[in-house]
Amino acid sequence: MKKIIVDANLCTGCGLCVDICPEVFEMKDDISVVKTSDVSGEVAEKAKEAQESCPVEAITIEE
């Protein structure tokens, strides 16, 4: 299982991660939050894509 973290201090609320991987991320009070870290397969790949696409590098994925 991966641990997915969004650093609220870095997040600018652009919503790109939610667009890429709504299974994991959602917006709360204009900040992205992690709904679930229990991801595998295609969802894990989308979470990784969201991490790589984050313009402020606010997403961390620990293996």
N, C-alpha and C positions, 0 to 999 in steps of 0.2 A: 504494500500500500504506500502511496506517495503522500507526503504532507505538502499541501499547497497553502501558501500564505500571501496575503496582500498587505503591503505596508501602507497603512492608512495615512501616514505622514507624507508619503511620496505620491500616492494616487491623486491624479488630477480629475478623475471622474469622467474621462473621455468616453467610456463605455465600449471601447474596442474589444476588450476581453469578453464582455457579455455577448457582443455580436458574433464573436468567433466561437465561444464555448458556453452557451447559456446553461448547459447541464451542470457546470461547476460554479460560474460566477453570476452574481446579480447586483444590481445597484440598490444601495440603501443610503439615504441622506446624501446623495451625490457622490458617494464613494463606493467602489467595488468591494464586495465581500464574497467570501467563499461559502457556497451552500453545502458542498460535500467534497471531501478529499478522497473518498472511496471511489477511485477511478481506475479504469484499465482499458486496454485496447484502444479503440478509436477515440473515446472520450479523453484518454490520457494524451493521445497525440494532439487533439484539439487544445487541451490545456497547455501543452508545451508550445503550440503555435501562438496561443494568447500571450504566454510569457515572453516569447521572442518578439511579439508585435507591440508589447507595452512600450509607449514612447518614453516613460520615465523609469522603466525597469523596477516597477513596484511589486512584481510577482516573483515569488521564490518557490521552486519546487524541489523538495528534498526527497531523494530516493529512499 
